[in-house]
């Protein structure tokens, strides 16, 4: 069993409490990503699961066993850190097998596990090289292989790709996803501040801020129905547009109103029934703004054009504020051009201006 359960866990450094009664259940075989900015507590949570930090209260269960006070080596986990931490004078084969040799694992079993891990990570041809003969991506594959040979039920990754350049991050991200698929029921918990890694790797994402869980959901749920303003702004590139306005009712139909513009909300799925008239913040993704000849939101002027290959991002503004629009890269656009837009009410998000929570 590879399931992980964090039950009412409190982690404290002297008088400072990092977490206070945090709960998280991870299913067997699930790929969970802990996502958030620096200092939000995601690595602290991972280290508590690994047993590298003691908990002040609460329990941590792995594979149906209470491991709260077990040593890391007895928890049935394997961990990959941000730093490769390879022994420079050892070959790849020796680095990958070091932990098994220290544990007095039989030689034939060591060879079998190293061979299997090397095949999964496509580094069989590198087994006799030393770390200084490898690229950064190859070194991180070796670090993953060193964890993989332990045959653990739970793998913990602490920002393993942050030291790599963009091309290598993309390549290794795909390899990690393939690895999870090949391993079947192996549970993976992955820490990152990179929302692209989170969206592409995760079965579910745990979004964190200031040592608190903001939302847990699938990548699609996090992207399309963010629970608050922080989640909405943190996930998505280009960032979601935010527009301050009000909810008012017109013949019992709720509308978003800003200046002379109105957006009927009859197609909007409110979180907890229709709210009272109030100040709100409307969030709309750049790709959910359509450029048309005669839109309900007219008289926008293009300020900046950002070509991005397949897509183009247009920064435009009017007297009420500015918006980013993601459009097809083949569309011709230039600063100074006028635009008319439509907004699909079913695709927007509404947040209470006072609390920032989703309506």
Secondary structure, 3 states (H helix, E strand, C coil): CCCEEEEEEEEEECCEEEEEEEEEEECCCCEEEEEECCCCCHHHHHHHHHCCCCCCEEEEEECCEECCCCCHHHCCEEEECCCCCCCCCCEHHHHHHHHHHHCCCCHHHHHHHHHHHHHHHCCHHHCCCEHHHCCHHHHHHHHHHHHHCCCCCEEEEECCCCCCCHHHHHHHHHHHHHHHHHHCCCEEEEEECCHHHHHHHCCEEEEEECCEEEEEECHHHHHHCCCEHHHHHHCCCCCCEEEEEEEEEECCEEEEEECCEEEECCCCCCCCCCCCCEEEEEEECHHHEEEECCCCEEEEEEEEEEEECCEEEEEEEECCEEEEEEEECCCCCCCCCEEEEEECHHHCEEEECCCCEEC
